[in-house]
Every structure is written in C-alpha cells, then in structure tokens.
C-alpha cells in the first residue's frame, strides 16, 4: 500500500510539473522508486543502485545520458533515513526527507548531514502542542509509550520536563514492544503483559504514543490481539504523534483499528491539492504496463488477476481497470492526501523550484531551450544546495513553503480526531492546529465541540471553595482536597491556596467568590432606629408640653417656689438632650461625628449643672429663712447662673481640647463583623471621651450627695427628694452604660448610647417635673400660697 501511495504522489507531482510551462520549461523530470523492505541491506543496495548505471551496480560509474540524478526524496523509518543519508552524503546529493522517521535527532546535525532537508517541521512545536492539548482538557495524569530507540528516549527526556513545568504528571513510561520473531514470542508476551498491567491499573485515561511506523508495529499488534481476545479491551484515549502512520500498509490494516476510536493524533499540516482526486480516479493497472506498484495494489485490494502479469488469482477473475479507488475503505486507501503524501508532493516541488532557479542562473546569457540538454549534463547534484536552501514558493493548495536555517519545513501541525466505524473504516476529522508562526495567542487552536474527551486525573479536581494538599510520597498531581479556611476563598478549580477577600468584600457560603459587604449603621429605616427616634421625639414633645405648662402657670406658687428660671433652663437642656440623640442615627459623616459627643457632653453638663444649681439653691434657701442667717446674701439668680455657666464651661474646655488634639472622624470597621462594614465614628481619643463621661458623673454624684443631705427639708422645698431619686436613676443608667458600651460593636454600640441618653434624660424629666405637673393639672387646690405656707409651718415645727 505504501509503495503504491508513494508512486501515485510522485507520479501526480511530476506530471503536474512536466505540464507546467512556467516551471522547468523544455525539461522533463523523471523518477525511480526503490523499496527498503525495512531492511538495512536493501537500503544500502538501493542507495548504491542510485549511484550506479542502470544495468549494473558499479558505484562511482554512471554512463547513462538520460538518467541524471539531481536529488533523492524519501526515507521511511529513522534507521532507513540515517543509512541513506550516510551513503548519499558522501556525494553531497541533496536529500529531501518526507517521512516521519526523518525526525531523528541525528539528522538535525548539519555538520554530520549537511545535505539533508526535511519537508517536516521541528519536533518542538509538536511537544508544545501536546502540552497545550493536555492543559486545554485539564489532563494532569497521563501515560507515555515511546519507541525503543534513541528517538523515543530523546522524546521522553524532552517531554517530561515540559509536562512537569506545567503541572502534568506521568503515570507510567513504557517502551513499545517489538514485533516478535518466532524465537522472541515469549519475550513479546512478557513485554505486552507488563504493558497491559500498567495500562489497565492506572487511572490515566490518556496515553501519549511516540514512534515511527516501523517501531510501533508491535504496539499495534498488541492492541489488535487485546481487542480480539480480552473480555474488557483497553479503552483509553490515545494521543499519537505525527511520526506514526499505521495505515500505510495493507497487510497491517487487517489488524483492527477499533481501539483507536476517539483518539487524537498530530499530523504535519496538509491541504487538499486541486486535481488529486481526479488523478486517482483516472488510475488503472493497464495505464502503465511497467508500473508494478499499481498492478500489485490493484491485485491485492480488488482481489483480481492483472492481465499480462504474474499477478493472478485462483478463480480467474480479471481486473477490468474500471474498479474505483473511492469504493475502498479508508483503512485500505484514502482519496485525499495524507500528511506523508502531502510532504512527498511538496518535496518534489521544492526540488523542481530549486532546479528551476539553478538552470535560470546558468542561462542568464542565453534563453533556456536550445542547447539546454548539454547544460543539464554539466550540472552536479551539489550545485543544487544553495538554491534548495533558499527555495520559497506557494504550492497549488495555497501553502507557502520554505526551509528554515536548519533545513526544516516551516509547516505546522494539524490535530486530527479518529472516528472508527464497526467495519474498521475510519475518518480523520481535523479539530485543531499547532503552528508557532501564527499570531500570538493563536498558535494553538482546538475545536472541543467536535470531540468528546474523558477526564484524565490522578484524583478528582478540587472544586472552587477547596484547595489542594499534597499527599506525602506521591506525585504533585495526586492530592487531597481541603475546604478553604474561614474567611478565605478559592474561585478556580484545583487551587493551590485560598486567598483573602478584599477588605470591602467577604466570602459567600460556598467560599468560591467574594461578595460586597453590607454597610452597617443605625438607620431610621430599621426597627431599632425607628423605635429610638420615636422615643426621642416623644420625650421631646413631652418636654415641650411640660415647658409650656410651666410657662403658662409661671405665676403659680409651685412654679415660683421651685425656681422657675432654673426649671426653664433644665427643661430646655433636656429638650436638647432628647433631640441630640437623633444625631446618632443615620450614616455617620464628618460633621455628625464632630457634633455627636460634643453636643451630648455640653448639653448634659448644662442639664446636670442645672440640677446641681437647683439642689444648692434649695439648701441655701432653707438656710436663709432662719433668723439672722448669713446665707441670705447667696440666695438669688446669680448663684444659680454662676454654677451652670462655670460647670458647663469646664465641659466646653474638655471638648475644645478634644477637638484640637484628636477630633472624632468617620471610620469603616471591616473586620469586626463578617459580611458587614461597620460605619461608625472613631472617637479619635478614648481618653477625652471618658473624661467627658467622668466629668458628668462627677457633677451627678455631687448633685446626688447634696440632694441626699437635703432630703429632709420642709415640704415646701422638698424638690430635693425628687432630685435625689433622679440622680440615682441618672447614675445607675450611666454606670450600666460603660460595660454595655464596651461589649458591643457597630450600630448596637450607638443604640446603647442613645438609650442611655434617653433613659437618663427621661429620668430627670419624670422624677423632677412630673410631680409638679400632677399638682398643676390634677390638684390645683394644692397649688395655693396658703397651702404652701401651711405646709411650711408644719414642716418647720417638725424640724
């Protein structure tokens, strides 16, 4: 089959060149085909025949005038290629290698083989393509089978580090078994038994195969036997390199291809060449009586006798010549160019273009044509090298071809998907490319929708929200999956670590993404803020009513007896206390943060100072009523005003120092509560804040102490009892406030302070003013001068 395919490619290419009036005009190209039969002896014999006259093998002696050797195109296995290159290189005959065996690293040595050109790309893009393919499908656990020769060893040594650098592990590395000779059957069985054990026991679902057609015959035989005899045939996805073309030989194609269904293979880039299918359809065994390749192929695949030849069959059926190649299954013959056929076609054209350039350079002074045959005889093969090195042309399929500085083709690789049908016919579907000449980012392309691939991993992937932990003593691709620690996320599969979210975000429940934190502060819209604001307004309204009532009844004895000016000041300060609590509700800003504690501290100081002034006024008023008392001169509005102003100014001074040194400012606490950003006011200086609270506590204790000592004064001035109780409530609230305030965060800390402001202010309002309101509204009979004088006298008598 391979001899027929080579013959048809040469015949097709040379016919097109000979028919082209622009390329090598007036020159007819011819060719000879020699078969190596996988034998070193036959290879040497064919090489010496090329160097000899047609009718005798006498190297260095050639008397033919028509058969002038210009170049050699060929080479199948790597060993064959090296053997031919060694002999022909002595004569500096250009050798264009078109087979995958020409990938051998020795042939890349231009010092040892300067006459070798390869119609094949370098192996490096193929190795990169293998890695990119595995990365694309997330194959991290793969097997390697390579040919048992230098090329296979070199491939493994090159590919393994590339896989390791890209976090891909090799489950096993095996050498392909050789086709057994009768004496080596037992060795073959032992080799295949170990290979079957490695393949069947591994979790790797993808196996990379490297080697040329000759070196991998044993592997194909092994898979054929396994499929025919095993209860559970090997079901793996094979990734085959471009070196292996196992459809080249009809005899071997009787071995089943079913194990390769769904496999992927790399192949040197090809395109459909115009006219090739028509050329194949025109072939028949009687077209050329001397073409033994066509006759043998026809005899074999169509099972008929070729007339006028020794190729006969027992039933006597003769080949008509009308048999159609298109009717053959793909395992026997393909109607489109394979990669190797395309390389032959391009190799022939490369030599033709180099010859054309050579002839053109030698006939600059005379037109090509007359006398050209004489010139042809004077051309030596080594003269072709500089023109072959610099050859550049576009073939009829539209591909641009040239050799690089290493004498290698510039072509890329196609990625093919093998679809094998039950009758062993197959289709190779192009699903991707690997070409380093492509624009950046487009070197590797794959159409994953066109193929179905398995997962090939040592362990199942770690899903987002988990990260990989290494198993001791095992490859990096074998790992355990652990959930991300609290407060971290992993948003990709097989993450090596979990990452912290940005400060303004937090992990979701699955810990696979970060979501924005919610701004958290005490607002009017939420129930807690609404209730506190409602109470603040309610108490403010109540304070306004009490103030209005006192103003309306300002001339009544009970209002006058309790120092109405101080009562007005106290009620106004309490009103502001209730209203200042509203500044704590809502999103903190720079102005509100400055006003909150300052307004709270100063206004409360005024309130407590007013209470202290009322208490001292009560005591002094009682002392002044005694005959000859020296306290009479202290009783009056000036004393009360002095107490309020002086006590308040001290608090104003503390606040001024606070504002001047470390004023409060809006702050975002992103760490105290998961999922929330606490929008709060940073006090700037906690010492200043507690100084304000401490000073108010000092005023409250002094007021409580004075009021407590004056609790037994006559009933006419018995406001001291109510002040005592109000200060007791006030101190209880603020003593409870401190530990509660320190143990809360965010809006609840603000709510505690608002509650303390409302509770302490309400205590002052209720304890001091509600009893008076009760007398004014419900017991006006007690609000008379006579009643107050009577109680005053009775109280004096008791004392």
Secondary structure, DSSP 4 states (H G I P E B T S, - for coil): -HHHHHHHHHHHHHHHHHT-SSSSTT----------TT-HHHHHHHHHHHTS-TTS--TT----SS----EEEE--SHHHHHHHHHHHGGGT-EEEE-SGGGG-GGGG-TTT-TTEEESS--HHHHHHHHHHHHHHTT--EEEEEE-SSHHHHHHHHHHHHHHHHTT-EEEEEEEPPPPPPGGGHHHHHHHHHHHHHHHHH-S--EEEEE--TTTTHHHHHHHHHHHHH-SS----EEEE-TT--TTS-TTGGGS--GGGTT-EEEEE---PPTTHHHHHHT--TTS-TT-HHHHHHHHHHHT-BPTTSS---TT-PBP-S---GGGS-TTT--SS--HHHHHHHHHHHHHHHHHHHHHHHHTSSS-SSTTHHHHHHH--GGGGHHHHHT-EEE-TTS-EEEB-TTSBB---EEEEEEEE-TTS-EEEEEEEEE-TTSPTT-SEEE-GGG-------SSPPPPTTEEEEEPTTS-TTSEEEEEPPTTEE--STT-SS-EEPPTTEEE-TTSSSEEEPEEE---SSSHHHHHHHHHHHHHHHHHHHHHHHHHHTTTSHHHHHT-HHHHHHHHHHHHHHHHHGGGGSSS--HHHHHHHHHHHHHHHHHHHHHHHHHHHHHHHHHHHTSTT-GGGGG-SHHHHHHHHHHHHHHHHHHHHHHHHHH--EEEEE-SSSTTEEEEEEE-S-HHHHHHHHHHHHHHHHHHHHHHHHTTTS-GGGTHHHHHHHHHHHHHHHHHHHHHHHHT--THHHHHHHHHHHHHHHHHHHIIIIIHHHHHHHH-GGGSSHHHHHHHHHHHHHH-
